[in-house]
Amino acid sequence: MKKQLSLLTLALTIAFVIWYGFNTPLSQSLPNKDNLVLDAATMLSPAKPVSAFSLTDTEGNTFTEKSLIGHWTLMFFGYAECPNICPATLATVASAWNLLPTKIQDNHTIRFVFVSLDPESDTIEKLRTFLGRFHTSFMGLTGEASVIKQLSKDSSIYSWQDPATSANGPKIIDHSATLLLINPQGRVEGLFSPPHKIEAIANDLQLIIQKK
């Protein structure tokens, strides 16, 4: 089962990269117009808009696409009961977060936002507890399943649930492990594709934020 899930995750990641390639004009597909030497991030040019949405964050506040404006955001889609992809990714991002300069962390220059792919199970309290295990500043979003489905689709984040596994055991949702980097104008300017590495994420985030 784990081998099958790993193969499906790889397939989803490849599909994501292909989708971006075919939906970005060739003349604009070359990233990193600022000539940054990046280890892991792929910069998109032009940056892609985030579709309109309205969800609830782990503080109980309404969170929309306008909440992304004014600061950088690293966004990830997953669910609290995820057995491997989410814990591994969150642990990596948390370690990268701790490597960022104090001025970036203290000024809330960038936020990490976790969007639940299992809103039926992921309550505000459950998400808050789950994310708190990795970093106290991490924010979660949950809400109507239809809204999240549309947001993930518009963001080219693919997920798939095997009904058979849910009927016979814990819910398993296989999903993309891509991290989306959203700029202070609320547009997706870059992405980090797995496998994720702590130092690479930290270094790239610092370079991108300071350059902008």
LUMNUSE-546027 format. One record per atom (N, C-alpha, C): x, y negated, z; residue in one letter; residue number from 1. Coordinates in steps of 0.02 Angstrom, whole numbers, plus 50000, padded with zeros to 5 digits. Layout:
residues N
- px / py / pz / resn / resi
- X / Y / Z / a / NUM;
...
***
This chain:
residues 212
- px / py / pz / resn / resi
- 50041 / 50060 / 50000 / m / 1;
- 50000 / 50000 / 50000 / m / 1;
- 50043 / 49937 / 50000 / m / 1;
- 50096 / 49935 / 50043 / k / 2;
- 50139 / 49876 / 50046 / k / 2;
- 50174 / 49864 / 49980 / k / 2;
- 50195 / 49921 / 49947 / k / 3;
- 50228 / 49914 / 49882 / k / 3;
- 50181 / 49885 / 49831 / k / 3;
- 50117 / 49907 / 49832 / q / 4;
- 50068 / 49882 / 49785 / q / 4;
- 50055 / 49808 / 49797 / q / 4;
- 50051 / 49788 / 49861 / l / 5;
- 50039 / 49717 / 49877 / l / 5;
- 50098 / 49674 / 49854 / l / 5;
- 50160 / 49701 / 49863 / s / 6;
- 50219 / 49663 / 49842 / s / 6;
- 50219 / 49653 / 49767 / s / 6;
- 50201 / 49705 / 49730 / l / 7;
- 50199 / 49700 / 49657 / l / 7;
- 50145 / 49650 / 49635 / l / 7;
- 50088 / 49651 / 49670 / l / 8;
- 50034 / 49605 / 49652 / l / 8;
- 50055 / 49534 / 49668 / l / 8;
- 50089 / 49523 / 49724 / t / 9;
- 50113 / 49456 / 49742 / t / 9;
- 50161 / 49430 / 49690 / t / 9;
- 50207 / 49474 / 49666 / l / 10;
- 50254 / 49454 / 49613 / l / 10;
- 50216 / 49435 / 49550 / l / 10;
- 50165 / 49475 / 49533 / a / 11;
- 50126 / 49460 / 49473 / a / 11;
- 50090 / 49394 / 49479 / a / 11;
- 50063 / 49378 / 49539 / l / 12;
- 50029 / 49315 / 49549 / l / 12;
- 50077 / 49256 / 49542 / l / 12;
- 50137 / 49264 / 49568 / t / 13;
- 50187 / 49211 / 49564 / t / 13;
- 50206 / 49198 / 49491 / t / 13;
- 50217 / 49253 / 49453 / i / 14;
- 50234 / 49246 / 49382 / i / 14;
- 50178 / 49212 / 49344 / i / 14;
- 50116 / 49231 / 49360 / a / 15;
- 50058 / 49200 / 49327 / a / 15;
- 50055 / 49125 / 49341 / a / 15;
- 50072 / 49106 / 49403 / f / 16;
- 50072 / 49035 / 49423 / f / 16;
- 50122 / 48996 / 49381 / f / 16;
- 50183 / 49023 / 49374 / v / 17;
- 50235 / 48989 / 49337 / v / 17;
- 50216 / 48983 / 49263 / v / 17;
- 50188 / 49038 / 49235 / i / 18;
- 50166 / 49037 / 49165 / i / 18;
- 50112 / 48985 / 49154 / i / 18;
- 50064 / 48982 / 49201 / w / 19;
- 50009 / 48934 / 49196 / w / 19;
- 50035 / 48864 / 49192 / w / 19;
- 50082 / 48846 / 49236 / y / 20;
- 50110 / 48779 / 49235 / y / 20;
- 50147 / 48766 / 49170 / y / 20;
- 50181 / 48817 / 49145 / g / 21;
- 50218 / 48807 / 49083 / g / 21;
- 50173 / 48792 / 49025 / g / 21;
- 50117 / 48828 / 49020 / f / 22;
- 50071 / 48819 / 48964 / f / 22;
- 50028 / 48757 / 48971 / f / 22;
- 50020 / 48733 / 49032 / n / 23;
- 49977 / 48675 / 49043 / n / 23;
- 50015 / 48610 / 49050 / n / 23;
- 50081 / 48612 / 49038 / t / 24;
- 50122 / 48552 / 49040 / t / 24;
- 50153 / 48544 / 48971 / t / 24;
- 50143 / 48487 / 48937 / p / 25;
- 50172 / 48476 / 48871 / p / 25;
- 50247 / 48487 / 48873 / p / 25;
- 50275 / 48516 / 48818 / l / 26;
- 50346 / 48532 / 48817 / l / 26;
- 50389 / 48471 / 48829 / l / 26;
- 50369 / 48415 / 48803 / s / 27;
- 50410 / 48354 / 48811 / s / 27;
- 50410 / 48330 / 48883 / s / 27;
- 50363 / 48356 / 48923 / q / 28;
- 50360 / 48334 / 48993 / q / 28;
- 50375 / 48390 / 49041 / q / 28;
- 50396 / 48448 / 49017 / s / 29;
- 50404 / 48505 / 49060 / s / 29;
- 50472 / 48507 / 49094 / s / 29;
- 50518 / 48464 / 49074 / l / 30;
- 50583 / 48462 / 49106 / l / 30;
- 50577 / 48422 / 49170 / l / 30;
- 50587 / 48454 / 49228 / p / 31;
- 50577 / 48420 / 49292 / p / 31;
- 50637 / 48379 / 49312 / p / 31;
- 50630 / 48348 / 49371 / n / 32;
- 50687 / 48315 / 49403 / n / 32;
- 50713 / 48256 / 49362 / n / 32;
- 50668 / 48209 / 49346 / k / 33;
- 50688 / 48150 / 49308 / k / 33;
- 50735 / 48105 / 49347 / k / 33;
- 50740 / 48117 / 49413 / d / 34;
- 50785 / 48076 / 49455 / d / 34;
- 50855 / 48107 / 49458 / d / 34;
- 50866 / 48161 / 49420 / n / 35;
- 50932 / 48193 / 49417 / n / 35;
- 50956 / 48217 / 49485 / n / 35;
- 50909 / 48242 / 49525 / l / 36;
- 50927 / 48270 / 49589 / l / 36;
- 50953 / 48341 / 49580 / l / 36;
- 51003 / 48358 / 49619 / v / 37;
- 51030 / 48426 / 49617 / v / 37;
- 50992 / 48466 / 49671 / v / 37;
- 50942 / 48504 / 49649 / l / 38;
- 50899 / 48539 / 49696 / l / 38;
- 50914 / 48614 / 49696 / l / 38;
- 50906 / 48645 / 49754 / d / 39;
- 50920 / 48716 / 49761 / d / 39;
- 50859 / 48760 / 49747 / d / 39;
- 50800 / 48734 / 49764 / a / 40;
- 50741 / 48777 / 49760 / a / 40;
- 50680 / 48744 / 49729 / a / 40;
- 50672 / 48680 / 49737 / a / 41;
- 50612 / 48646 / 49713 / a / 41;
- 50612 / 48636 / 49638 / a / 41;
- 50552 / 48643 / 49609 / t / 42;
- 50541 / 48627 / 49539 / t / 42;
- 50498 / 48564 / 49537 / t / 42;
- 50523 / 48511 / 49507 / m / 43;
- 50487 / 48449 / 49505 / m / 43;
- 50444 / 48446 / 49442 / m / 43;
- 50383 / 48420 / 49449 / l / 44;
- 50336 / 48416 / 49393 / l / 44;
- 50334 / 48345 / 49366 / l / 44;
- 50334 / 48339 / 49301 / s / 45;
- 50331 / 48273 / 49270 / s / 45;
- 50284 / 48277 / 49209 / s / 45;
- 50227 / 48243 / 49213 / p / 46;
- 50206 / 48199 / 49269 / p / 46;
- 50178 / 48239 / 49327 / p / 46;
- 50174 / 48207 / 49385 / a / 47;
- 50144 / 48239 / 49443 / a / 47;
- 50070 / 48251 / 49429 / a / 47;
- 50043 / 48305 / 49457 / k / 48;
- 49974 / 48325 / 49443 / k / 48;
- 49927 / 48304 / 49499 / k / 48;
- 49869 / 48277 / 49483 / p / 49;
- 49822 / 48255 / 49535 / p / 49;
- 49793 / 48313 / 49574 / p / 49;
- 49777 / 48300 / 49637 / v / 50;
- 49743 / 48350 / 49679 / v / 50;
- 49668 / 48338 / 49672 / v / 50;
- 49631 / 48390 / 49659 / s / 51;
- 49559 / 48382 / 49649 / s / 51;
- 49524 / 48360 / 49713 / s / 51;
- 49467 / 48330 / 49707 / a / 52;
- 49429 / 48306 / 49765 / a / 52;
- 49405 / 48365 / 49808 / a / 52;
- 49409 / 48357 / 49873 / f / 53;
- 49387 / 48409 / 49919 / f / 53;
- 49373 / 48378 / 49987 / f / 53;
- 49336 / 48414 / 50028 / s / 54;
- 49323 / 48392 / 50097 / s / 54;
- 49322 / 48453 / 50142 / s / 54;
- 49370 / 48456 / 50189 / l / 55;
- 49376 / 48511 / 50236 / l / 55;
- 49383 / 48483 / 50306 / l / 55;
- 49394 / 48527 / 50355 / t / 56;
- 49403 / 48506 / 50424 / t / 56;
- 49471 / 48528 / 50448 / t / 56;
- 49509 / 48482 / 50480 / d / 57;
- 49575 / 48501 / 50503 / d / 57;
- 49573 / 48530 / 50574 / d / 57;
- 49629 / 48551 / 50599 / t / 58;
- 49632 / 48585 / 50663 / t / 58;
- 49624 / 48538 / 50723 / t / 58;
- 49613 / 48475 / 50709 / e / 59;
- 49595 / 48427 / 50762 / e / 59;
- 49520 / 48413 / 50760 / e / 59;
- 49486 / 48444 / 50713 / g / 60;
- 49413 / 48434 / 50708 / g / 60;
- 49394 / 48375 / 50665 / g / 60;
- 49442 / 48346 / 50630 / n / 61;
- 49429 / 48287 / 50589 / n / 61;
- 49418 / 48307 / 50515 / n / 61;
- 49380 / 48266 / 50480 / t / 62;
- 49370 / 48277 / 50409 / t / 62;
- 49434 / 48262 / 50372 / t / 62;
- 49452 / 48306 / 50326 / f / 63;
- 49514 / 48299 / 50288 / f / 63;
- 49497 / 48305 / 50214 / f / 63;
- 49512 / 48252 / 50176 / t / 64;
- 49498 / 48251 / 50104 / t / 64;
- 49562 / 48239 / 50065 / t / 64;
- 49555 / 48236 / 49999 / e / 65;
- 49614 / 48221 / 49958 / e / 65;
- 49643 / 48153 / 49974 / e / 65;
- 49602 / 48107 / 50001 / k / 66;
- 49627 / 48041 / 50019 / k / 66;
- 49672 / 48045 / 50081 / k / 66;
- 49665 / 48098 / 50121 / s / 67;
- 49706 / 48107 / 50180 / s / 67;
- 49778 / 48123 / 50162 / s / 67;
- 49790 / 48138 / 50099 / l / 68;
- 49857 / 48155 / 50076 / l / 68;
- 49897 / 48092 / 50057 / l / 68;
- 49864 / 48036 / 50052 / i / 69;
- 49896 / 47974 / 50030 / i / 69;
- 49935 / 47941 / 50087 / i / 69;
- 49994 / 47916 / 50071 / g / 70;
- 50034 / 47878 / 50120 / g / 70;
- 50092 / 47917 / 50150 / g / 70;
- 50098 / 47980 / 50134 / h / 71;
- 50153 / 48021 / 50160 / h / 71;
- 50161 / 48083 / 50116 / h / 71;
- 50217 / 48116 / 50122 / w / 72;
- 50228 / 48178 / 50086 / w / 72;
- 50192 / 48235 / 50122 / w / 72;
- 50171 / 48284 / 50084 / t / 73;
- 50137 / 48342 / 50112 / t / 73;
- 50164 / 48406 / 50080 / t / 73;
- 50180 / 48455 / 50121 / l / 74;
- 50197 / 48521 / 50097 / l / 74;
- 50136 / 48565 / 50112 / l / 74;
- 50104 / 48590 / 50060 / m / 75;
- 50041 / 48627 / 50068 / m / 75;
- 50050 / 48701 / 50051 / m / 75;
- 50018 / 48743 / 50092 / f / 76;
- 50021 / 48815 / 50081 / f / 76;
- 49952 / 48845 / 50093 / f / 76;
- 49934 / 48895 / 50053 / f / 77;
- 49870 / 48929 / 50060 / f / 77;
- 49881 / 48999 / 50088 / f / 77;
- 49843 / 49016 / 50141 / g / 78;
- 49851 / 49082 / 50172 / g / 78;
- 49794 / 49095 / 50221 / g / 78;
- 49805 / 49141 / 50267 / y / 79;
- 49754 / 49154 / 50318 / y / 79;
- 49786 / 49181 / 50381 / y / 79;
- 49753 / 49171 / 50437 / a / 80;
- 49783 / 49185 / 50502 / a / 80;
- 49800 / 49258 / 50514 / a / 80;
- 49761 / 49304 / 50485 / e / 81;
- 49773 / 49375 / 50496 / e / 81;
- 49818 / 49406 / 50442 / e / 81;
- 49848 / 49364 / 50402 / c / 82;
- 49894 / 49388 / 50350 / c / 82;
- 49952 / 49427 / 50382 / c / 82;
- 49965 / 49488 / 50360 / p / 83;
- 50015 / 49530 / 50393 / p / 83;
- 50088 / 49515 / 50376 / p / 83;
- 50100 / 49484 / 50318 / n / 84;
- 50171 / 49475 / 50300 / n / 84;
- 50187 / 49409 / 50265 / n / 84;
- 50151 / 49392 / 50211 / i / 85;
- 50168 / 49334 / 50171 / i / 85;
- 50167 / 49270 / 50213 / i / 85;
- 50112 / 49260 / 50250 / c / 86;
- 50104 / 49198 / 50289 / c / 86;
- 50153 / 49192 / 50347 / c / 86;
- 50160 / 49244 / 50389 / p / 87;
- 50208 / 49238 / 50444 / p / 87;
- 50279 / 49225 / 50420 / p / 87;
- 50299 / 49259 / 50367 / a / 88;
- 50366 / 49251 / 50341 / a / 88;
- 50377 / 49180 / 50314 / a / 88;
- 50327 / 49156 / 50276 / t / 89;
- 50333 / 49089 / 50247 / t / 89;
- 50331 / 49035 / 50301 / t / 89;
- 50286 / 49041 / 50349 / l / 90;
- 50281 / 48991 / 50402 / l / 90;
- 50344 / 48990 / 50445 / l / 90;
- 50372 / 49047 / 50459 / a / 91;
- 50434 / 49049 / 50499 / a / 91;
- 50490 / 49014 / 50461 / a / 91;
- 50493 / 49025 / 50396 / t / 92;
- 50544 / 48993 / 50355 / t / 92;
- 50535 / 48918 / 50353 / t / 92;
- 50473 / 48896 / 50341 / v / 93;
- 50459 / 48824 / 50339 / v / 93;
- 50472 / 48791 / 50406 / v / 93;
- 50454 / 48824 / 50461 / a / 94;
- 50465 / 48797 / 50528 / a / 94;
- 50540 / 48786 / 50540 / a / 94;
- 50580 / 48835 / 50520 / s / 95;
- 50652 / 48828 / 50529 / s / 95;
- 50679 / 48771 / 50485 / s / 95;
- 50652 / 48765 / 50424 / a / 96;
- 50673 / 48711 / 50380 / a / 96;
- 50653 / 48643 / 50409 / a / 96;
- 50593 / 48641 / 50439 / w / 97;
- 50568 / 48580 / 50470 / w / 97;
- 50616 / 48555 / 50524 / w / 97;
- 50641 / 48601 / 50563 / n / 98;
- 50685 / 48583 / 50618 / n / 98;
- 50753 / 48559 / 50594 / n / 98;
- 50769 / 48571 / 50531 / l / 99;
- 50832 / 48547 / 50503 / l / 99;
- 50826 / 48478 / 50473 / l / 99;
- 50765 / 48453 / 50465 / l / 100;
- 50755 / 48387 / 50437 / l / 100;
- 50779 / 48333 / 50485 / l / 100;
- 50806 / 48278 / 50460 / p / 101;
- 50829 / 48224 / 50503 / p / 101;
- 50774 / 48201 / 50551 / p / 101;
- 50793 / 48180 / 50609 / t / 102;
- 50746 / 48158 / 50660 / t / 102;
- 50702 / 48101 / 50635 / t / 102;
- 50730 / 48056 / 50596 / k / 103;
- 50690 / 47998 / 50573 / k / 103;
- 50634 / 48020 / 50527 / k / 103;
- 50645 / 48074 / 50489 / i / 104;
- 50592 / 48099 / 50446 / i / 104;
- 50537 / 48132 / 50487 / i / 104;
- 50556 / 48170 / 50538 / q / 105;
- 50507 / 48203 / 50580 / q / 105;
- 50469 / 48153 / 50624 / q / 105;
- 50505 / 48107 / 50655 / d / 106;
- 50474 / 48060 / 50702 / d / 106;
- 50427 / 48011 / 50667 / d / 106;
- 50442 / 47993 / 50605 / n / 107;
- 50401 / 47944 / 50569 / n / 107;
- 50343 / 47977 / 50531 / n / 107;
- 50337 / 48043 / 50540 / h / 108;
- 50283 / 48080 / 50505 / h / 108;
- 50286 / 48067 / 50430 / h / 108;
- 50347 / 48065 / 50405 / t / 109;
- 50357 / 48053 / 50333 / t / 109;
- 50329 / 48110 / 50292 / t / 109;
- 50328 / 48170 / 50320 / i / 110;
- 50302 / 48228 / 50285 / i / 110;
- 50262 / 48271 / 50334 / i / 110;
- 50209 / 48301 / 50309 / r / 111;
- 50167 / 48345 / 50349 / r / 111;
- 50162 / 48414 / 50316 / r / 111;
- 50153 / 48464 / 50357 / f / 112;
- 50140 / 48531 / 50330 / f / 112;
- 50066 / 48546 / 50340 / f / 112;
- 50032 / 48565 / 50286 / v / 113;
- 49961 / 48579 / 50288 / v / 113;
- 49948 / 48650 / 50263 / v / 113;
- 49914 / 48689 / 50305 / f / 114;
- 49899 / 48759 / 50290 / f / 114;
- 49824 / 48765 / 50275 / f / 114;
- 49807 / 48784 / 50214 / v / 115;
- 49737 / 48790 / 50194 / v / 115;
- 49715 / 48863 / 50199 / v / 115;
- 49663 / 48876 / 50238 / s / 116;
- 49641 / 48945 / 50249 / s / 116;
- 49606 / 48974 / 50188 / s / 116;
- 49625 / 49034 / 50169 / l / 117;
- 49592 / 49071 / 50116 / l / 117;
- 49539 / 49118 / 50144 / l / 117;
- 49531 / 49115 / 50210 / d / 118;
- 49481 / 49158 / 50244 / d / 118;
- 49441 / 49115 / 50294 / d / 118;
- 49404 / 49065 / 50268 / p / 119;
- 49369 / 49019 / 50312 / p / 119;
- 49315 / 49052 / 50355 / p / 119;
- 49291 / 49110 / 50334 / e / 120;
- 49240 / 49145 / 50374 / e / 120;
- 49268 / 49168 / 50441 / e / 120;
- 49332 / 49186 / 50441 / s / 121;
- 49365 / 49210 / 50502 / s / 121;
- 49407 / 49156 / 50535 / s / 121;
- 49436 / 49112 / 50495 / d / 122;
- 49483 / 49062 / 50522 / d / 122;
- 49446 / 49001 / 50548 / d / 122;
- 49429 / 49004 / 50612 / t / 123;
- 49399 / 48946 / 50644 / t / 123;
- 49453 / 48894 / 50660 / t / 123;
- 49433 / 48836 / 50680 / i / 124;
- 49481 / 48784 / 50698 / i / 124;
- 49527 / 48808 / 50754 / i / 124;
- 49497 / 48839 / 50806 / e / 125;
- 49536 / 48862 / 50862 / e / 125;
- 49586 / 48917 / 50842 / e / 125;
- 49562 / 48962 / 50800 / k / 126;
- 49605 / 49018 / 50777 / k / 126;
- 49664 / 48992 / 50737 / k / 126;
- 49650 / 48945 / 50692 / l / 127;
- 49704 / 48917 / 50652 / l / 127;
- 49754 / 48878 / 50694 / l / 127;
- 49727 / 48840 / 50743 / r / 128;
- 49771 / 48800 / 50786 / r / 128;
- 49819 / 48845 / 50825 / r / 128;
- 49792 / 48899 / 50852 / t / 129;
- 49832 / 48947 / 50890 / t / 129;
- 49884 / 48980 / 50845 / t / 129;
- 49862 / 49001 / 50787 / f / 130;
- 49906 / 49035 / 50739 / f / 130;
- 49964 / 48991 / 50718 / f / 130;
- 49949 / 48930 / 50696 / l / 131;
- 50000 / 48884 / 50672 / l / 131;
- 50046 / 48861 / 50729 / l / 131;
- 50018 / 48856 / 50789 / g / 132;
- 50058 / 48835 / 50846 / g / 132;
- 50113 / 48882 / 50864 / g / 132;
- 50108 / 48943 / 50842 / r / 133;
- 50161 / 48992 / 50854 / r / 133;
- 50224 / 48976 / 50814 / r / 133;
- 50216 / 48937 / 50762 / f / 134;
- 50272 / 48921 / 50718 / f / 134;
- 50298 / 48850 / 50728 / f / 134;
- 50252 / 48802 / 50732 / h / 135;
- 50273 / 48732 / 50742 / h / 135;
- 50213 / 48692 / 50766 / h / 135;
- 50224 / 48651 / 50816 / t / 136;
- 50168 / 48613 / 50845 / t / 136;
- 50141 / 48559 / 50799 / t / 136;
- 50179 / 48539 / 50749 / s / 137;
- 50156 / 48486 / 50704 / s / 137;
- 50117 / 48513 / 50644 / s / 137;
- 50116 / 48578 / 50634 / f / 138;
- 50083 / 48607 / 50576 / f / 138;
- 50007 / 48599 / 50582 / f / 138;
- 49976 / 48578 / 50527 / m / 139;
- 49904 / 48566 / 50526 / m / 139;
- 49869 / 48618 / 50483 / m / 139;
- 49810 / 48641 / 50505 / g / 140;
- 49771 / 48688 / 50467 / g / 140;
- 49707 / 48657 / 50441 / g / 140;
- 49682 / 48684 / 50386 / l / 141;
- 49619 / 48661 / 50357 / l / 141;
- 49573 / 48721 / 50345 / l / 141;
- 49510 / 48713 / 50362 / t / 142;
- 49460 / 48764 / 50349 / t / 142;
- 49395 / 48729 / 50330 / t / 142;
- 49346 / 48768 / 50309 / g / 143;
- 49283 / 48737 / 50289 / g / 143;
- 49243 / 48785 / 50245 / g / 143;
- 49205 / 48757 / 50198 / e / 144;
- 49163 / 48798 / 50155 / e / 144;
- 49207 / 48838 / 50106 / e / 144;
- 49190 / 48902 / 50099 / a / 145;
- 49228 / 48947 / 50056 / a / 145;
- 49229 / 48923 / 49984 / a / 145;
- 49173 / 48896 / 49960 / s / 146;
- 49169 / 48872 / 49891 / s / 146;
- 49217 / 48814 / 49878 / s / 146;
- 49224 / 48771 / 49928 / v / 147;
- 49269 / 48713 / 49921 / v / 147;
- 49342 / 48736 / 49919 / v / 147;
- 49359 / 48783 / 49963 / i / 148;
- 49428 / 48808 / 49964 / i / 148;
- 49443 / 48847 / 49901 / i / 148;
- 49395 / 48885 / 49877 / k / 149;
- 49405 / 48923 / 49815 / k / 149;
- 49419 / 48877 / 49757 / k / 149;
- 49382 / 48822 / 49753 / q / 150;
- 49392 / 48775 / 49698 / q / 150;
- 49459 / 48739 / 49705 / q / 150;
- 49477 / 48720 / 49766 / l / 151;
- 49540 / 48685 / 49778 / l / 151;
- 49599 / 48730 / 49760 / l / 151;
- 49596 / 48793 / 49781 / s / 152;
- 49650 / 48839 / 49766 / s / 152;
- 49655 / 48852 / 49691 / s / 152;
- 49597 / 48857 / 49658 / k / 153;
- 49596 / 48867 / 49586 / k / 153;
- 49627 / 48807 / 49550 / k / 153;
- 49606 / 48747 / 49569 / d / 154;
- 49632 / 48687 / 49538 / d / 154;
- 49706 / 48678 / 49552 / d / 154;
- 49730 / 48707 / 49607 / s / 155;
- 49801 / 48702 / 49625 / s / 155;
- 49842 / 48760 / 49597 / s / 155;
- 49809 / 48803 / 49559 / s / 156;
- 49841 / 48862 / 49529 / s / 156;
- 49869 / 48909 / 49582 / s / 156;
- 49834 / 48914 / 49638 / i / 157;
- 49851 / 48961 / 49690 / i / 157;
- 49801 / 49019 / 49685 / i / 157;
- 49827 / 49077 / 49669 / y / 158;
- 49783 / 49134 / 49657 / y / 158;
- 49780 / 49180 / 49718 / y / 158;
- 49722 / 49209 / 49730 / s / 159;
- 49713 / 49256 / 49785 / s / 159;
- 49666 / 49311 / 49763 / s / 159;
- 49672 / 49368 / 49795 / w / 160;
- 49632 / 49426 / 49778 / w / 160;
- 49622 / 49469 / 49839 / w / 160;
- 49561 / 49489 / 49851 / q / 161;
- 49545 / 49532 / 49908 / q / 161;
- 49519 / 49598 / 49883 / q / 161;
- 49548 / 49652 / 49909 / d / 162;
- 49526 / 49719 / 49891 / d / 162;
- 49470 / 49739 / 49938 / d / 162;
- 49409 / 49745 / 49913 / p / 163;
- 49352 / 49763 / 49956 / p / 163;
- 49363 / 49828 / 49993 / p / 163;
- 49399 / 49874 / 49962 / a / 164;
- 49410 / 49940 / 49992 / a / 164;
- 49451 / 49934 / 50056 / a / 164;
- 49502 / 49890 / 50056 / t / 165;
- 49543 / 49883 / 50116 / t / 165;
- 49504 / 49851 / 50172 / t / 165;
- 49461 / 49803 / 50156 / s / 166;
- 49421 / 49769 / 50208 / s / 166;
- 49371 / 49817 / 50240 / s / 166;
- 49346 / 49865 / 50200 / a / 167;
- 49297 / 49912 / 50225 / a / 167;
- 49329 / 49964 / 50270 / a / 167;
- 49392 / 49979 / 50257 / n / 168;
- 49425 / 50033 / 50293 / n / 168;
- 49476 / 50009 / 50344 / n / 168;
- 49483 / 49944 / 50352 / g / 169;
- 49532 / 49919 / 50400 / g / 169;
- 49535 / 49844 / 50400 / g / 169;
- 49591 / 49815 / 50423 / p / 170;
- 49598 / 49742 / 50425 / p / 170;
- 49591 / 49711 / 50356 / p / 170;
- 49564 / 49651 / 50354 / k / 171;
- 49556 / 49616 / 50291 / k / 171;
- 49624 / 49599 / 50261 / k / 171;
- 49632 / 49616 / 50197 / i / 172;
- 49694 / 49601 / 50162 / i / 172;
- 49679 / 49557 / 50102 / i / 172;
- 49707 / 49497 / 50103 / i / 173;
- 49700 / 49451 / 50047 / i / 173;
- 49770 / 49439 / 50018 / i / 173;
- 49782 / 49465 / 49960 / d / 174;
- 49846 / 49453 / 49929 / d / 174;
- 49843 / 49386 / 49894 / d / 174;
- 49896 / 49346 / 49900 / h / 175;
- 49893 / 49278 / 49874 / h / 175;
- 49961 / 49251 / 49856 / h / 175;
- 49961 / 49198 / 49818 / s / 176;
- 50024 / 49165 / 49798 / s / 176;
- 50061 / 49140 / 49859 / s / 176;
- 50126 / 49142 / 49856 / a / 177;
- 50167 / 49117 / 49911 / a / 177;
- 50201 / 49051 / 49893 / a / 177;
- 50173 / 49017 / 49844 / t / 178;
- 50202 / 48953 / 49822 / t / 178;
- 50185 / 48897 / 49870 / t / 178;
- 50233 / 48854 / 49883 / l / 179;
- 50224 / 48793 / 49924 / l / 179;
- 50217 / 48734 / 49876 / l / 179;
- 50165 / 48694 / 49886 / l / 180;
- 50154 / 48635 / 49844 / l / 180;
- 50180 / 48573 / 49880 / l / 180;
- 50218 / 48532 / 49844 / l / 181;
- 50243 / 48469 / 49872 / l / 181;
- 50203 / 48412 / 49842 / l / 181;
- 50166 / 48378 / 49885 / i / 182;
- 50122 / 48323 / 49864 / i / 182;
- 50153 / 48256 / 49885 / i / 182;
- 50157 / 48210 / 49838 / n / 183;
- 50189 / 48146 / 49852 / n / 183;
- 50142 / 48098 / 49889 / n / 183;
- 50167 / 48041 / 49911 / p / 184;
- 50126 / 47993 / 49949 / p / 184;
- 50069 / 47963 / 49908 / p / 184;
- 50068 / 47974 / 49843 / q / 185;
- 50012 / 47951 / 49802 / q / 185;
- 49958 / 48005 / 49797 / q / 185;
- 49969 / 48061 / 49831 / g / 186;
- 49919 / 48114 / 49831 / g / 186;
- 49921 / 48157 / 49769 / g / 186;
- 49978 / 48164 / 49737 / r / 187;
- 49985 / 48204 / 49677 / r / 187;
- 50038 / 48258 / 49687 / r / 187;
- 50028 / 48316 / 49657 / v / 188;
- 50076 / 48371 / 49663 / v / 188;
- 50137 / 48354 / 49621 / v / 188;
- 50193 / 48342 / 49655 / e / 189;
- 50253 / 48321 / 49619 / e / 189;
- 50304 / 48378 / 49613 / e / 189;
- 50296 / 48430 / 49653 / g / 190;
- 50343 / 48485 / 49649 / g / 190;
- 50316 / 48547 / 49681 / g / 190;
- 50354 / 48600 / 49675 / l / 191;
- 50333 / 48663 / 49706 / l / 191;
- 50395 / 48704 / 49724 / l / 191;
- 50386 / 48746 / 49774 / f / 192;
- 50438 / 48793 / 49795 / f / 192;
- 50410 / 48863 / 49784 / f / 192;
- 50444 / 48902 / 49743 / s / 193;
- 50422 / 48970 / 49729 / s / 193;
- 50464 / 49019 / 49770 / s / 193;
- 50434 / 49075 / 49791 / p / 194;
- 50471 / 49124 / 49830 / p / 194;
- 50524 / 49158 / 49786 / p / 194;
- 50576 / 49187 / 49818 / p / 195;
- 50586 / 49192 / 49890 / p / 195;
- 50609 / 49126 / 49920 / p / 195;
- 50583 / 49110 / 49979 / h / 196;
- 50598 / 49047 / 50012 / h / 196;
- 50659 / 49053 / 50057 / h / 196;
- 50702 / 49002 / 50054 / k / 197;
- 50761 / 49000 / 50096 / k / 197;
- 50762 / 48937 / 50138 / k / 197;
- 50778 / 48944 / 50201 / i / 198;
- 50774 / 48889 / 50249 / i / 198;
- 50814 / 48829 / 50227 / i / 198;
- 50879 / 48838 / 50216 / e / 199;
- 50922 / 48781 / 50201 / e / 199;
- 50903 / 48749 / 50135 / e / 199;
- 50882 / 48789 / 50086 / a / 200;
- 50865 / 48762 / 50021 / a / 200;
- 50803 / 48716 / 50026 / a / 200;
- 50753 / 48738 / 50064 / i / 201;
- 50694 / 48697 / 50072 / i / 201;
- 50710 / 48632 / 50109 / i / 201;
- 50747 / 48638 / 50164 / a / 202;
- 50765 / 48579 / 50204 / a / 202;
- 50806 / 48529 / 50163 / a / 202;
- 50856 / 48554 / 50127 / n / 203;
- 50898 / 48509 / 50087 / n / 203;
- 50859 / 48475 / 50031 / n / 203;
- 50818 / 48513 / 49997 / d / 204;
- 50779 / 48484 / 49942 / d / 204;
- 50729 / 48432 / 49966 / d / 204;
- 50695 / 48448 / 50021 / l / 205;
- 50646 / 48400 / 50048 / l / 205;
- 50680 / 48335 / 50067 / l / 205;
- 50737 / 48339 / 50098 / q / 206;
- 50773 / 48279 / 50119 / q / 206;
- 50795 / 48238 / 50058 / q / 206;
- 50820 / 48272 / 50007 / l / 207;
- 50843 / 48237 / 49947 / l / 207;
- 50785 / 48202 / 49912 / l / 207;
- 50730 / 48238 / 49905 / i / 208;
- 50672 / 48211 / 49869 / i / 208;
- 50643 / 48152 / 49906 / i / 208;
- 50634 / 48159 / 49971 / i / 209;
- 50604 / 48105 / 50012 / i / 209;
- 50647 / 48043 / 50013 / i / 209;
- 50712 / 48053 / 50021 / q / 210;
- 50757 / 47995 / 50025 / q / 210;
- 50765 / 47962 / 49957 / q / 210;
- 50762 / 48001 / 49903 / k / 211;
- 50768 / 47972 / 49836 / k / 211;
- 50708 / 47930 / 49819 / k / 211;
- 50649 / 47952 / 49841 / k / 212;
- 50587 / 47917 / 49826 / k / 212;
- 50578 / 47856 / 49870 / k / 212;
***
